Amino acid sequence: MTGKLVSLSKARKARARDDRKRQADGNAAKFGRSKAERVAETARTDAETRRLDDHRRDETGRDEE
């Protein structure tokens, strides 16, 4: 009865790839934000910028002599 032949280099690379994937998934869960959170943050930032720009004083209304 013979077992399945396995290339050691392919097995080593697959294990390394799985380890990197596991690490990436852990980092994504720890530090990542969902797309909805990123979109909400962008919308909030844009709204704050517009609000500040709307309240900006117009410097062209002064006498420029």
C-alpha positions as CSV (number, residue, x, y, z in Angstrom):
1,M,0.0,0.0,0.0
2,T,1.7,3.2,-1.1
3,G,0.7,6.7,0.0
4,K,0.2,9.8,-2.1
5,L,3.5,11.3,-3.2
6,V,3.9,14.9,-2.0
7,S,6.4,17.4,-3.2
8,L,8.1,18.8,-0.1
9,S,8.7,22.2,-1.7
10,K,5.1,22.6,-2.8
11,A,3.9,21.5,0.7
12,R,6.2,24.0,2.4
13,K,5.1,26.8,0.1
14,A,1.4,25.9,0.6
15,R,1.9,25.9,4.4
16,A,3.7,29.3,4.2
17,R,0.8,30.7,2.0
18,D,-1.8,29.4,4.5
19,D,0.1,31.0,7.4
20,R,0.3,34.4,5.6
21,K,-3.4,34.2,4.8
22,R,-4.2,33.4,8.4
23,Q,-2.1,36.3,9.6
24,A,-3.8,38.6,7.0
25,D,-7.3,37.6,8.1
26,G,-6.3,38.2,11.7
27,N,-5.0,41.7,10.9
28,A,-8.2,42.5,8.8
29,A,-10.4,41.5,11.7
30,K,-8.2,43.5,14.2
31,F,-7.6,46.7,12.2
32,G,-9.9,46.6,9.1
33,R,-13.1,48.5,8.5
34,S,-16.0,47.4,6.5
35,K,-16.9,49.2,3.2
36,A,-19.9,50.8,4.8
37,E,-17.7,52.3,7.6
38,R,-15.3,53.7,5.0
39,V,-18.1,55.2,2.9
40,A,-19.7,56.7,6.0
41,E,-16.3,58.2,7.1
42,T,-15.8,59.7,3.6
43,A,-19.3,61.2,3.6
44,R,-18.8,62.6,7.1
45,T,-15.5,64.2,6.1
46,D,-17.0,65.7,2.9
47,A,-19.9,67.1,4.9
48,E,-17.6,68.7,7.4
49,T,-15.5,70.2,4.7
50,R,-18.5,71.7,2.9
51,R,-19.8,73.1,6.2
52,L,-16.5,74.8,6.9
53,D,-16.3,76.2,3.4
54,D,-19.8,77.5,3.6
55,H,-19.0,79.4,6.8
56,R,-15.7,80.8,5.4
57,R,-15.6,84.6,5.2
58,D,-15.3,86.0,1.8
59,E,-12.1,88.1,1.6
60,T,-13.1,89.8,-1.7
61,G,-15.7,91.9,0.1
62,R,-13.1,94.1,1.7
63,D,-11.6,97.2,0.3
64,E,-8.6,96.2,-1.7
65,E,-6.9,99.5,-2.2
